[in-house]
Amino acid sequence: MAPHKTTPDGDGDDTMQDIDDMQVDSVVTDEKIAVKNEDEEELEHMFDDDLDMVDGSSAYKNSGGKTNAAAISDILSASPSDPEVMLQFYSRLFPWRQLFRWLNHSELPSTDFANREFAFTLHNEAYLRYQCYPTFETLRRDVLKLNPSRFEIGPVYSARPRDRKQLPKGSFKPLEKELVFDIDLTDYDEIRTCCSKTKICIKCWQFVTMAIKVVDVALRDDFGFEHILWVYSGRRGAHAWVCDKKARKLDDAKRRAIAAYFEVVKGGSQSGKKVNLDRPLHPHIRRSHDILRDDFKRNILEDQDPFRTEKQSERLLQLLPDRQLNDALREKWDSTIERSSSDKWKDIDSLAESGASKTVIPKVLLEHKQDIILEYTYPRLDAEVSKHLNHLLKSPFVVHPGTGKVCVPIDVSKVDEFDPDDVPTVVQLLKEIDQWKNPVKKEEDGDNTTSRVSDIEKTSLKPYHDLFSRFVQRLLNAEKPLQIKVEDTKY
């Protein structure tokens, strides 16, 4: 079975070399990575203290023999993708136990985790697929050996991905995976005016915020999903992981149908109307318009100001249905030196009501204005990410190699407050550990003892870790009745 050529998620900037199985010794000898599988290691580590909450300051020594504290001081000015920086992050700050609980859906090891595919992007840009692990500890140990720049999560297969070549033909297939969605700001380049390509700011981030609002409520209200994890992609977008069991079990046909449900903005070129909706509006579209209407005024008309120039104004006129009204608007705007997009939007109604056009139909004009609002605010999703069960997606809490930012969860209840500029970078987190002062607690007998504090708790990563932990616990609580029901059917 030849390795499937996979492009990492939309925030990846480079084309990765796809390496099958564990054949990396000859590919990355310059890094002297010795790779071995540890599936048979003891499961006793599953019941150790939670590795997410252990102070790692003395747990690891780097190749130079320095302790973590000394090593951190040496790498605070290093590149975020520097191998030593990443090694510090994986050994001290990555939430391995919570990742296991999230993907395993149980506290005890199961095939939900053991048959899950992991893929690594190595520092030499090799892309290593079909890796699998029985426990989070074995995954952690392999990551510390390989020290990838990031890793991705794939589906749960019918057998261990590593064993696929030894299986009868056709028996190795994906069984389940979270339903995922990808929002990338490059898909908004034709309508955002503040930034383009990989650059973002808080103004154009509002496109992502608006998309999250629309998609999240539709997934909950229209499809009945409850466990939706939103994650910042590290640079210019966000990912949704729908983790409900019924979502994980969806086949490709159902995933394509759900993806199509969210396809409203269509067409590749800048000319032409990209939103052409039937009336009356579908309830989902009506609700989305109601959610986005106020955001259009603030985030689009005011912040993006997309119709200010003459060329931009002509684009707006292309989207309106009445020629006489367009001529009147064009004449008014040509006679004004500077007129904002907000003013031009108001001019549409004021001139229509003034009788400047004898052919304008108010109902038709209203419908076209609704379409314009949706064209500039409605989610533009990468549908291919959602359609296929075997698609790989970047893991939460990995570090984006270009920005150094951690791919942290987004609190959907406070989505308007999320600012990508506030997301910590890996170097910043290591600096916070380095500068943290251990508090002293006095015991009743007068002796001073230092309290045990995890590295995560020393940093600004803690609120994101806590958000993820609460999400995982709610998911596990929901899975328990399902597991009990399955056990009952055995007897």
C-alpha positions in Angstrom: 0.0 0.0 0.0 1.7 3.2 -1.1 1.7 6.1 1.2 -1.0 8.6 0.6 0.3 11.9 -0.4 -1.2 14.4 2.1 -0.8 18.1 2.2 -0.9 19.3 5.8 -3.8 21.5 6.8 -4.3 24.9 5.3 -1.9 26.7 7.6 1.1 24.7 6.4 3.5 26.7 4.2 5.7 24.0 2.9 5.3 20.8 0.8 6.3 17.9 2.9 8.3 14.8 1.8 6.1 11.8 2.6 8.0 9.0 4.3 6.4 5.6 4.7 6.5 3.7 8.0 9.6 4.2 10.1 12.2 4.4 7.4 13.8 7.6 8.7 17.3 6.5 9.7 18.6 7.0 6.2 16.7 10.1 5.6 17.6 12.1 8.7 21.0 10.8 9.7 22.2 14.3 10.1 19.9 14.6 13.1 21.0 11.2 14.3 17.5 10.2 15.1 17.2 6.6 16.2 13.6 5.5 15.7 12.1 2.5 17.4 8.6 1.4 18.2 7.6 0.9 21.8 4.2 -0.7 21.5 5.1 -3.4 24.0 6.2 -1.1 26.8 4.5 -1.5 30.1 1.1 0.1 30.6 1.9 1.0 34.2 2.8 4.6 33.1 -0.9 5.1 32.3 -1.5 5.3 36.0 1.5 7.5 37.0 0.9 11.1 38.1 -0.5 13.1 35.2 2.5 14.1 33.1 0.6 17.3 32.2 0.9 18.5 35.8 4.5 17.5 36.7 7.3 20.0 37.2 9.8 19.0 34.5 12.6 21.3 35.6 14.8 18.3 36.6 13.2 15.6 34.5 15.2 16.2 31.3 18.7 17.1 30.4 19.6 18.2 27.0 22.5 16.8 24.9 24.8 19.4 26.4 24.2 18.1 29.9 22.4 21.3 31.0 19.3 21.2 33.1 16.1 22.6 31.6 16.5 25.8 33.5 19.9 26.4 32.1 18.9 25.3 28.7 15.9 27.7 28.7 18.2 30.6 29.4 20.3 29.7 26.3 17.4 29.4 23.9 15.1 32.4 24.7 16.3 34.2 21.6 16.2 31.1 19.4 13.8 30.5 16.5 10.4 29.1 17.5 11.1 26.0 15.3 14.6 25.5 16.7 14.8 21.8 17.7 16.0 22.6 21.2 13.1 24.9 21.7 10.6 22.2 20.5 12.2 19.6 22.7 11.8 21.8 25.8 8.1 22.4 24.8 7.3 18.7 24.3 9.0 17.6 27.5 7.6 20.3 29.7 4.4 21.9 28.4 2.6 19.7 25.9 -0.6 18.2 27.6 0.0 14.6 26.7 -2.4 13.0 29.2 -5.3 15.3 28.2 -4.6 14.5 24.5 -4.8 10.8 25.3 -8.1 11.2 27.2 -9.5 13.3 24.4 -8.7 10.8 21.6 -9.2 7.6 23.7 -12.6 8.6 25.0 -11.8 6.6 28.2 -9.3 6.6 31.0 -8.2 3.1 30.2 -6.2 2.3 26.9 -8.4 1.3 24.0 -8.3 0.9 20.2 -9.7 4.4 19.9 -6.2 5.6 20.7 -4.1 2.5 19.8 -5.4 2.4 16.2 -5.2 6.1 15.7 -2.8 7.4 13.1 -0.3 10.1 13.9 1.9 11.8 11.4 5.1 13.8 12.1 6.6 16.7 10.2 10.4 16.4 11.0 12.8 19.3 11.0 14.3 18.3 7.7 10.7 18.6 6.2 10.2 14.8 5.9 6.6 13.8 6.6 6.3 10.5 8.5 2.9 8.8 8.5 1.0 5.8 9.9 2.5 6.0 13.4 0.4 4.6 16.3 0.8 4.1 20.1 -0.9 2.2 22.8 -0.5 4.9 25.5 0.2 8.6 25.7 3.5 7.8 27.4 4.7 5.8 24.3 3.6 8.6 22.1 5.4 11.2 24.2 8.6 9.1 24.2 8.6 8.8 20.4 8.0 12.5 20.0 10.9 13.3 22.3 13.1 11.1 20.1 11.9 12.4 16.8 11.4 15.9 18.0 9.1 16.9 15.1 8.3 20.5 14.3 4.7 19.5 14.6 2.4 16.5 14.3 -1.0 15.7 12.9 -3.9 13.5 13.9 -5.7 11.1 11.5 -8.5 8.6 11.8 -9.0 5.4 13.9 -8.3 2.5 11.6 -9.6 -1.1 11.7 -6.1 -2.2 12.8 -2.9 -0.6 14.0 -1.7 1.7 11.1 1.8 0.3 11.5 0.6 -3.2 10.7 -1.4 -2.3 7.6 1.1 -4.1 5.1 0.7 -7.4 6.9 -3.1 -7.3 6.6 -5.3 -8.9 3.9 -6.0 -6.5 1.0 -9.0 -4.3 1.7 -9.2 -5.0 5.4 -7.3 -1.9 6.5 -9.7 1.0 6.4 -10.5 4.1 8.5 -13.4 3.5 10.9 -14.0 6.9 12.5 -12.6 10.3 13.1 -13.8 13.7 14.3 -15.7 15.8 11.8 -13.4 18.7 11.2 -13.6 22.1 9.7 -10.9 24.5 8.6 -11.2 28.3 8.3 -8.3 30.1 6.7 -8.0 33.8 6.1 -6.4 33.4 2.8 -9.8 32.4 1.5 -10.9 35.9 2.4 -8.1 37.8 0.5 -10.5 39.1 -2.2 -12.6 40.9 0.4 -10.3 41.8 3.3 -8.5 45.1 2.8 -6.2 45.3 5.8 -4.0 42.2 5.2 -3.3 39.5 2.7 -1.7 36.1 2.4 -0.1 35.0 5.7 -0.5 38.4 7.4 -3.3 39.0 9.8 -4.5 41.6 12.2 -7.4 41.9 14.7 -9.6 43.5 12.0 -9.4 40.6 9.5 -9.5 38.1 12.4 -13.1 39.1 12.7 -13.8 37.1 9.6 -12.8 34.0 11.6 -14.9 35.1 14.5 -18.0 35.5 12.4 -17.4 32.1 10.8 -17.1 30.4 14.2 -20.4 32.0 15.3 -22.3 30.7 12.3 -20.7 27.2 12.1 -20.9 26.5 15.8 -24.6 27.3 16.2 -25.5 25.4 13.1 -23.6 22.3 14.2 -25.4 22.4 17.6 -28.9 23.5 16.6 -29.2 21.9 13.1 -27.2 18.7 13.6 -27.4 18.2 17.4 -23.7 18.0 18.0 -22.5 19.0 21.5 -18.8 18.5 21.8 -17.1 21.0 19.4 -13.5 22.0 20.1 -12.4 25.2 18.3 -8.6 25.5 18.0 -6.5 28.5 16.8 -4.3 27.2 13.9 -1.3 29.2 15.0 -1.3 31.8 12.3 -4.3 32.8 10.2 -7.2 30.5 10.9 -9.1 28.1 13.2 -10.1 24.4 13.2 -13.2 22.8 14.5 -13.2 19.3 15.9 -16.7 17.8 16.3 -16.1 15.0 18.8 -19.5 13.5 19.4 -19.5 9.8 18.7 -22.2 10.1 16.0 -20.0 12.7 14.3 -16.9 10.4 14.5 -18.9 7.6 12.9 -19.9 9.6 9.8 -18.9 8.1 6.5 -17.5 10.2 3.6 -20.9 10.7 2.0 -22.4 12.1 5.1 -19.4 14.3 5.6 -19.7 15.7 2.1 -23.4 16.4 2.7 -22.6 18.4 5.9 -19.8 20.3 4.1 -22.2 21.1 1.3 -24.7 22.4 3.9 -22.3 25.2 4.6 -21.4 26.1 1.0 -23.1 29.5 0.4 -20.3 31.7 -1.1 -19.5 30.1 -4.5 -17.4 31.1 -7.5 -13.6 31.7 -7.9 -13.3 35.0 -9.8 -13.8 38.5 -8.3 -16.5 39.4 -10.9 -20.0 38.1 -10.6 -22.3 37.5 -7.7 -21.1 34.8 -5.4 -24.2 34.4 -3.3 -27.4 33.6 -5.1 -30.0 32.2 -2.7 -33.5 30.9 -3.2 -36.3 32.6 -1.4 -37.7 32.2 1.2 -34.3 31.8 2.9 -33.5 28.4 4.4 -33.8 28.7 8.3 -30.0 28.3 8.6 -29.4 31.1 6.1 -31.9 33.3 7.8 -30.4 32.7 11.2 -26.9 33.3 9.8 -28.0 36.6 8.2 -29.4 37.7 11.6 -26.2 36.8 13.4 -24.0 38.6 10.8 -26.1 41.7 10.0 -24.6 43.8 12.8 -21.1 42.4 12.2 -21.4 43.5 8.6 -21.8 47.1 9.7 -19.0 47.1 12.2 -16.5 44.6 10.8 -17.0 45.1 7.1 -18.3 48.6 6.4 -16.3 50.3 9.1 -13.2 48.2 9.6 -12.6 46.9 6.1 -14.2 49.8 4.2 -14.4 47.7 1.1 -16.3 50.1 -1.2 -14.3 53.3 -0.7 -12.5 53.6 -4.0 -14.1 54.0 -7.4 -13.1 50.5 -8.4 -14.5 49.1 -5.1 -17.7 51.0 -5.6 -18.1 49.5 -9.0 -17.9 46.0 -7.4 -20.8 47.0 -5.1 -22.8 48.3 -8.0 -22.3 44.9 -9.8 -24.1 43.3 -6.9 -27.2 45.5 -7.1 -30.2 44.6 -9.3 -31.4 47.9 -10.8 -29.5 49.9 -13.5 -31.3 53.2 -12.9 -30.4 53.1 -9.2 -26.8 52.2 -10.0 -26.5 55.2 -12.3 -27.9 57.5 -9.6 -25.5 56.0 -7.0 -22.5 56.3 -9.4 -23.4 60.0 -10.1 -23.6 60.8 -6.4 -20.4 59.0 -5.5 -18.5 60.6 -8.4 -19.5 64.1 -7.2 -18.1 63.4 -3.7 -14.4 63.4 -3.1 -14.4 61.0 -0.1 -17.3 58.8 0.9 -17.0 55.9 3.3 -18.4 52.4 2.7 -20.9 53.0 5.5 -22.2 56.1 3.8 -22.4 54.4 0.4 -24.4 51.5 1.9 -26.9 54.0 3.4 -27.1 55.8 0.0 -28.6 52.6 -1.5 -31.7 52.9 0.5 -31.9 56.7 0.6 -31.7 57.0 -3.2 -34.1 54.0 -3.7 -36.7 55.7 -1.5 -36.2 59.1 -3.1 -37.5 57.9 -6.5 -34.2 58.1 -8.3 -35.1 54.9 -10.0 -38.6 54.2 -11.4 -37.8 50.5 -12.0 -36.4 49.5 -8.6 -38.4 46.8 -6.8 -37.9 47.1 -3.0 -38.3 43.4 -2.3 -35.7 42.5 -4.9 -33.3 45.2 -3.7 -33.6 43.9 -0.1 -32.8 40.4 -1.2 -29.7 41.5 -3.1 -28.6 43.5 0.0 -29.0 40.3 2.1 -26.9 38.4 -0.4 -24.2 41.1 -0.3 -24.1 40.9 3.5 -23.6 37.1 3.3 -21.0 37.4 0.6 -18.8 39.5 2.8 -19.5 37.8 6.2 -20.5 34.2 5.7 -17.9 31.4 6.4 -15.6 30.4 3.6 -14.6 26.9 4.6 -12.0 24.6 3.1 -14.6 21.9 2.2 -12.1 19.3 1.3 -10.9 19.1 4.9 -14.4 18.1 6.1 -15.3 15.7 3.3 -12.9 12.8 3.9 -12.6 10.4 6.9 -8.9 9.9 6.3 -7.9 13.5 6.3 -5.1 14.5 8.7 -5.3 17.7 10.8 -2.7 19.5 12.9 -3.0 18.5 16.6 -4.1 21.1 19.2 -1.3 22.5 21.3 1.5 22.0 18.7 3.6 25.0 17.7 3.2 26.8 14.4 6.8 26.8 13.0 6.3 30.2 11.3 4.9 32.2 14.2 6.0 30.2 17.2 2.5 30.4 18.6 0.8 27.5 20.3 -2.4 26.2 18.6 -4.6 26.8 21.6 -8.3 26.1 22.1 -10.7 29.0 21.6 -13.5 29.5 24.2 -16.5 29.7 21.9 -18.5 31.4 24.7 -16.0 34.3 24.5 -15.2 34.1 20.9 -15.5 37.9 20.4 -12.7 38.3 23.0 -10.1 36.0 21.3 -7.2 37.9 19.8 -4.5 35.9 18.0 -1.9 38.5 19.1 -2.5 37.5 22.7 -1.7 33.8 22.0 1.6 32.9 23.7 4.6 31.8 21.7 6.7 28.8 22.7 9.7 31.0 23.5 7.5 33.3 25.6 6.3 30.3 27.6 9.8 29.0 28.2 10.8 32.5 29.4 7.8 32.5 31.8 9.1 29.3 33.3 12.6 30.7 33.6 11.4 33.8 35.3 8.8 32.1 37.6 9.5 32.3 41.3 8.5 29.3 43.4 6.3 30.5 46.3 7.3 29.4 49.8 4.6 27.9 52.0 5.1 27.9 55.8 4.1 24.7 57.6 2.7 24.8 61.2 6.0 23.6 62.6 7.8 26.6 61.2 9.7 24.7 58.4 9.7 26.3 54.9 8.8 24.0 52.1 8.4 24.8 48.4 5.0 23.8 46.9 5.0 21.6 43.8 3.9 23.5 40.8 3.7 22.1 37.2 5.4 23.9 34.4 2.1 24.6 32.7 0.9 26.4 35.8 3.9 28.8 35.6 2.9 30.1 32.2 0.1 31.8 30.3 -0.7 28.5 28.7 -2.6 27.4 31.8 -6.0 29.0 30.9 -5.9 27.2 27.6 -4.9 23.9 29.2 -7.8 24.2 31.7 -10.2 25.0 28.9 -9.1 21.8 27.1 -9.3 19.7 30.2 -12.8 20.8 30.9 -13.8 20.0 27.4 -12.2 16.6 27.6 -14.0 15.8 30.9 -17.4 16.7 29.4 -16.7 14.5 26.5 -15.7 11.6 28.7 -18.8 12.1 30.9 -20.9 11.8 27.8 -19.1 8.7 26.5 -19.6 6.7 29.8 -23.3 6.0 29.3 -22.5 4.8 25.7 -19.8 2.5 27.0 -22.1 1.0 29.7 -24.8 0.4 27.0 -22.3 -1.4 24.8 -21.2 -3.6 27.8 -24.9 -4.5 28.6 -25.4 -5.8 25.0 -22.7 -8.4 25.6 -24.7 -10.3 28.1 
